[in-house]
């Protein structure tokens, strides 16, 4: 009976329109999922995602403070272990190779979970599960409708209902946690405090060195946005389903952000659409932050393109629950057109690889 303790929380979804709307799969995820049509491509993505569900939930069994979170984690282990076995059987029937290791992005996400503790861990795990299941539902739904015919497609169609149940369960868990008013704890500093570059000679090769010192006045449409946040961009995509309401965001002091705090932070355009996430950062020789590396494109973290974005012009904000975001006047088109970041030759090709945004 313990497995069904979430029923009461799930019932809340049927009576609260605001909560029910959170279960809708973001439009961006639907679009990206529709591009996955080959059985091999689907298997590559689904297998890594499935493995992450299992490994992250094993950590949750050890570190979660909430009994409900631990219960959910055990269900993820049981269901996704079964799903992994069924995916392999379907893939073998079509002579498709199944990945057995996590990619770098998902390894970093496990590192973030291992570094968190207490209420911070519960919140991070729930958020990762929420995002992962939104994307997984979109992937399985789209592939079951328009994917390559065969056993893998049959597997996607069969498994979709289970993933939709998971999606509802984690949304209910998230709402229960928010209602409980869990406070965000302070993480110990794990890196040198990051500050904007102050060496003008070091920045001389960057177009940002000649940028105006003051930002232009915010358009009238953005006057209700968070102070210090990027102004609304008429060229940015209109707020999509699942976009963050920028009016609820507040600025975060850059001086209080540590190096490891940056990894995993989602990037928002001025209209609150999630367009990328930070995977790493680059420091100058003086130890100041030169650029953040954002992972753009791909699906479920796979096939992403790393782009170096200059620290100048970036604004960190947080929502009412304390979750941090990076808000920047940036578009998917800019990220798509930018050469990818390569750590091996970044120093010699900094001007070409480093995307400098207008302030």
Secondary structure, DSSP 8 states (H G I E B T S, - for coil): -GGGTTHHHHHGGGT-HHHHHTTS--HHHHHHHHT--SHHHHHHHHHHHHHHHHHHHHHHHHH---HHHHHHHHHHHHHHHHHHHHHHHHHHHTT-----S--HHHHHHHHHHHH--HHHHHHHHHHHHHHHHHHHHHHHHHHHHHS-SSHHHHHHHHHHHHHHHHHHHHHHHHHHHHHTT---------S----B---TTTTTTSGGGGS-SS-----GGGTTS-TTS----TTS----TT---GGG-EE--GGG--HHHHTT-EEE-TTS-EEEEEEEEEE-TTS-EEEEEEEESSBTTBS-EEEEEESTT-EEEE-TT--EEEE-S--HHHHHHS----TTTTTTTHHHHEE----
